């Protein structure tokens, strides 16, 4: 029998079955009605109950530069039933969780798609300092139909990056000149932990190459620090303020006050936009999250036009 003939025979059998049920009981059975409603109308409330949903959803923040969330789950594509497995893709949804002490996930919307068998994704949310809320669905789309069916959802635990919100170079004494008593003030999107494990001393090195390096050690100009670097303004004279103090433990603020500045104890600072770029892991959020140090998308730097 040809494929076309087999299809006609199957259709006739279904019609006969329905007709028989109608004659015997006076109505089409509820199970058949739900099934036909579901498979013919992709967007009704019963959609996807027959599609294996993702499960075992977990989330964590990626390592350096600490700018992405890692999602992991078990794909519904691996389910043994129904067979053949109907999952043809997966869709990740995103919601802005706000800036509160805990996530308050709003309305979810489609964020990205992935393959049917995918079990991980490394993703950057669109609200950098907010909580990120993600979900994942299985989808099933037949090549001969428009639209698709959607499974139940797997929800990931919301995560929040630790990012620098604002940056200020606060002059206390002589304008446009860095010296003892001047301050570097950084604010973050959440409370911070202790500086250098509780030791409040910071080393601030001014380099005439246009760098101001902040660390807990005394690295040579041009080398990587364990906290951050300020660039974008000219620096007149090399100077090290290696007994600078810090304040703000347990709050959203880090205030560094210059102290112990070497030599003449002054260095002229030129006009321009100063950019603070985190470069190390000496400061983490109270929750233990390392400070985002990405200088590319997403940009975790902060800028100011203020001068000491």
C-alpha positions, 0 to 999 in steps of 0.5 A, spaced: 500 500 500 502 506 498 504 512 503 498 516 501 493 510 501 496 508 508 494 515 510 487 515 507 486 508 511 488 511 518 484 517 517 478 513 515 479 509 521 479 515 526 473 518 523 470 511 524 472 511 531 469 518 533 463 516 529 462 510 533 463 513 540 458 519 538 453 514 536 454 510 542 455 515 547 452 522 544 459 526 544 466 526 542 470 523 548 474 529 552 481 525 551 480 526 544 478 533 544 484 535 549 489 531 544 486 534 538 486 541 541 493 541 543 496 538 537 492 543 532 493 549 536 500 551 538 498 556 543 493 554 547 493 553 555 495 545 554 500 546 549 507 542 550 504 537 556 507 532 551 514 535 550 519 533 555 521 539 559 528 541 561 530 539 569 535 539 574 537 547 573 543 550 576 546 556 575 553 560 578 557 566 576 563 564 571 570 566 573 575 571 571 572 577 568 566 575 572 561 578 567 557 572 566 552 567 569 553 559 567 547 555 566 546 548 566 541 543 566 538 536 563 535 537 556 528 534 555 531 531 549 534 526 553 528 523 555 526 516 553 519 517 552 515 519 548 519 516 542 521 519 537 523 524 542 519 531 540 524 536 542 527 540 536 530 546 540 530 550 547 529 557 548 532 561 554 527 566 557 530 572 562 527 577 567 530 583 570 530 581 578 531 588 580 537 591 585 534 589 592 537 584 597 534 578 593 531 577 586 524 580 584 523 577 578 519 581 573 516 579 566 520 573 563 521 574 555 525 570 550 532 571 550 536 566 546 535 560 543 539 553 543 539 546 540 535 541 542 541 537 546 544 543 549 545 542 557 549 549 558 549 556 556 554 562 559 550 568 558 550 576 560 544 579 562 542 586 560 541 589 566 548 589 569 548 591 576 541 587 577 539 580 579 539 576 573 533 571 572 533 565 567 528 560 565 529 554 559 523 551 555 523 545 550 520 547 544 517 542 538 516 545 531 514 540 525 517 542 519 510 542 516 507 546 521 508 554 523 509 555 530 511 551 535 509 547 542 512 549 548 514 545 554 514 546 562 519 551 564 526 549 568 527 555 573 535 557 575 537 560 581 537 568 580 545 571 580 547 578 581 554 580 579 558 585 583 560 591 579 562 598 580 557 603 580 560 610 581 567 612 581 570 619 584 577 622 585 575 627 591 580 633 592 581 635 599 587 639 599 590 643 593 586 642 586 588 638 580 594 635 585 594 628 588 597 628 595 596 626 602 588 626 604 585 626 597 581 620 596 578 615 591 571 613 592 568 607 589 561 605 590 558 598 588 551 595 587 551 591 593 555 591 600 562 589 599 567 585 604 573 586 607 579 589 604 585 585 604 582 580 609 581 585 614 587 589 613 585 596 611 592 599 608 592 600 601 598 602 596 596 607 591 602 608 586 602 614 581 605 613 574 607 618 569 605 614 564 598 616 566 596 610 570 594 610 578 595 603 580 591 601 586 593 594 590 595 591 597 602 590 595 607 595 591 607 593 584 612 596 579 608 601 574 605 598 568 604 591 572 598 588 574 595 590 580 590 585 585 585 591 585 585 596 579 587 601 575 585 608 573 587 611 566 585 617 562 588 623 565 596 625 565 600 624 571 605 629 573 610 625 577 611 618 580 609 617 587 607 612 591 602 612 597 603 606 600 600 607 607 593 609 604 587 607 608 580 604 607 573 605 610 566 602 608 567 595 610 560 592 609 557 597 605 557 599 598 562 604 598 570 603 598 573 610 600 581 610 599 585 616 603 592 617 600 597 617 606 604 616 606 606 619 599 613 619 597 618 624 595 615 631 594 608 628 596 605 631 590 603 629 583 599 633 578 593 630 575 591 633 568 584 634 565 580 628 562 576 622 563 579 617 568 577 610 568 577 605 573 578 598 571 578 592 576 584 588 575 584 583 581 580 579 586 582 582 593 575 585 594 569 581 593 562 582 595 559 580 602 556 574 598 563 572 596 562 574 589 569 577 585 568 584 582 567 584 575 573 586 571 571 586 564 573 591 560 569 589 554 561 587 553 559 587 558 563 593 561 564 593 568 569 599 568 567 606 571 569 613 569 569 620 572 571 627 570 573 629 577 581 631 579 584 630 585 
